[in-house]
């Protein structure tokens, strides 16, 4: 990383800035400890944002969601507020071409209106078929560590269909967004898809207000009374 880039990094991240100002001798060294998102690819994208004010990520059809999530986590961890906003604005412009990336970031910044818009905006793309995918042995379940379903989306299923989502996506989304996504998808499976966004916000609001929890508790009590 050049001295110029180091200067920009320290100026645009409160976390890096707290480590001290960049100097020529001795050079400022910062150890990155998370191999999942503190990678050369993420750092390269971040430096490009600092230098030129633009975002460059791999196409969604090659790596749906992951590069955007990794960049978001980096910007969030190091408190790069200006560039996090730049990234969100960029995704809002590119959302139709990067629906999964946009939905993930929208959920993580709690922008439910943005999520709803993505769900009713039209074609969402599908998970790619990977050459490395291995079929499970007949009449047996694969080891979770080697099972593609845990690491890859279900090939040819919509990127935002929760039934085809890989495990890493379930671990990423907040609970209320997972609930609303699942319910809105099933509610519109036989109805008009443009209503999916409306149902998403309906279920999200109900989850947050505890209405569905209260309904479930009432149903449980009713069944208990009937069994007496």
Rosetta blueprint (number, residue, H / E / L):
1 X L
2 X L
3 X H
4 X H
5 X H
6 X H
7 X H
8 X H
9 X H
10 X H
11 X H
12 X H
13 X L
14 X H
15 X H
16 X H
17 X H
18 X H
19 X L
20 X L
21 X L
22 X L
23 X L
24 X L
25 X L
26 X L
27 X L
28 X L
29 X L
30 X L
31 X L
32 X L
33 X L
34 X L
35 X L
36 X L
37 X L
38 X L
39 X L
40 X H
41 X H
42 X H
43 X H
44 X H
45 X H
46 X H
47 X H
48 X H
49 X H
50 X H
51 X H
52 X H
53 X L
54 X L
55 X L
56 X L
57 X L
58 X L
59 X L
60 X L
61 X L
62 X L
63 X L
64 X L
65 X L
66 X H
67 X H
68 X H
69 X H
70 X H
71 X H
72 X H
73 X H
74 X H
75 X H
76 X H
77 X H
78 X L
79 X L
80 X L
81 X H
82 X H
83 X H
84 X H
85 X H
86 X H
87 X H
88 X H
89 X H
90 X H
91 X H
92 X H
93 X H
94 X H
95 X L
96 X L
97 X L
98 X L
99 X H
100 X H
101 X H
102 X H
103 X H
104 X H
105 X H
106 X H
107 X H
108 X H
109 X L
110 X L
111 X L
112 X H
113 X H
114 X H
115 X H
116 X H
117 X H
118 X H
119 X H
120 X L
121 X L
122 X L
123 X L
124 X L
125 X L
126 X E
127 X E
128 X L
129 X L
130 X L
131 X L
132 X L
133 X L
134 X L
135 X L
136 X L
137 X L
138 X L
139 X L
140 X L
141 X L
142 X L
143 X L
144 X H
145 X H
146 X H
147 X L
148 X H
149 X H
150 X H
151 X H
152 X L
153 X L
154 X L
155 X E
156 X L
157 X L
158 X E
159 X L
160 X L
161 X L
162 X H
163 X H
164 X H
165 X L
166 X L
167 X H
168 X H
169 X H
170 X H
171 X H
172 X H
173 X L
174 X L
175 X H
176 X H
177 X H
178 X H
179 X H
180 X H
181 X H
182 X H
183 X H
184 X H
185 X H
186 X H
187 X H
188 X L
189 X L
190 X L
191 X L
192 X L
193 X H
194 X H
195 X H
196 X H
197 X H
198 X H
199 X H
200 X H
201 X H
202 X H
203 X H
204 X H
205 X H
206 X H
207 X H
208 X H
209 X H
210 X L
211 X H
212 X H
213 X H
214 X H
215 X H
216 X H
217 X H
218 X H
219 X H
220 X H
221 X H
222 X H
223 X H
224 X H
225 X H
226 X H
227 X H
228 X L
